[in-house]
């Protein structure tokens, strides 16, 4: 037996909710373990999502004095349209795991975007200031969309992401679209969304 309340005490309700939806298809049997939760907490929530938010806000703070200027997103509109359509369709048929898979593909595409564009290199060249603005806006816009898409899975974390980016707390599904991120000021490097925790003894 695994008592979910014990897990919530260690990882938080959002992480346990995420793990349950990610690991076991709704309405079906599946394997559940504390090891599995701990791994997804660190690898997916901590690294894939949490580090992306921390890096993006830290770069806005360092390279743009906490200002997010509106610029053109470098990701194609089709990527956002597909996310909006596919996640909604999966949720309509209660495919909670499949919808989360779609969202996480988008999260990973944002991490790949960071690796490919190397904003820390762009920041060294004043001639590439406009390109850096577009890269940072693309990341912020993508994270805003991710926060809205994930809000039913991570109801406590999603508003924190929007707040960290200086965005409205409006979670309407129509916000899962490209280019709706607004200019913002006072952005600071965000605290970790999912701080490191020691693996419980049962997972050691």
HELIX and SHEET records of a PDB file:
HELIX    1   1 UNK A    4  UNK A   11  1                                   8    
HELIX    2   2 UNK A   13  UNK A   23  1                                  11    
HELIX    3   3 UNK A   34  UNK A   40  1                                   7    
HELIX    4   4 UNK A   41  UNK A   51  3                                  11    
HELIX    5   5 UNK A   52  UNK A   64  1                                  13    
HELIX    6   6 UNK A   77  UNK A   92  1                                  16    
HELIX    7   7 UNK A   96  UNK A  117  1                                  22    
HELIX    8   8 UNK A  119  UNK A  122  1                                   4    
HELIX    9   9 UNK A  126  UNK A  128  5                                   3    
HELIX   10  10 UNK A  129  UNK A  150  1                                  22    
HELIX   11  11 UNK A  157  UNK A  164  1                                   8    
HELIX   12  12 UNK A  173  UNK A  175  5                                   3    
HELIX   13  13 UNK A  201  UNK A  203  5                                   3    
END                                                                             
